[in-house]
Amino acid sequence: MAVLDHLISRSLPLVPRGVVRAFSRRYIAGDALEDAVRVVRGLNGGGYMATLDVLGESVDRPALAEAAVNEYMRALRAIRQESIDANVSIKLTQLGLKLDLDFCLANVRALCLSAGEQGNFVRIDMEDSTCTSPTLDLFRGLCREGLDNVGIVLQACLRRSLADVRSLPERSNVRLCKGIYIEARSIAYHDRRVINKNYVRILEELFDRGCYVGIATHDEDLVWEAARLVEIKRPGPDRYEFQMLLGVDEELRGLIRRAGHRLRVYVPYGSHWYAYSLRRLKENPRLAGYVLMNLLGRRASPS
């Protein structure tokens, strides 16, 4: 099955754009903020929280980064005005990380300050390994400035991540995911079993350090391990949440929620749906196979 998944993911650039659009409809709220608000309202009605992600990354002009900031400002205002339960997730390369560090920092600071005024929160997503150190440095800098409504992401596949946990400010807000970027073996674990073991090890460390943890996974084995650690560590229901992507394994999502855990759904939207869809499916061949089987009417479960 793994070989088939890889063949599917490699062939995606040859797939007509309209077919990729069909792939994306389940996993992306739509092109406009109004689409995202509608989806979040439905999720809230089912007992789920959400995080809004404006699609896009790796801008090559300051004007594009400024446009992204403006769209996130709109999203924060809409969250307040529509009284929906959501925060926002940002990618630093979309806000100018590869253009100028100070420019990017100013953009993120402005978003955090605006979110703080509205009682909201900003999650800094983690991108490929070339961004790991500058992303963590920027996060730590914002924490030193006294901003307490900003969180970070760590990837369990990276060999450095356990050490990164230990370098974070006390009681940081951390989303822990496996990681989807293709990295050299010297940088990242490649064996799924080892990645899962590292995920559990990092999760335990985060709980021990008093961090707020977003447990981001669609792997039921990791969901089980996380629930076991919650029972042992007893972090309290206000110190952790599960997180899943929009449209992925909704049955497991419901099982987690019915077990009494809070769960946040990652809701991407925007005009850059095509690039997002290709990247998401190419970098996670198991998800590519899962999506195809769902299109064919079969049931499957991604990692």
Summary of the structure (lengths in Angstrom):
residues: 303
radius of gyration: 18.3
end to end distance: 13.1
largest distance: 51.1
contacts: 993
relative contact order: 0.15
helix: 52%
strand: 15%
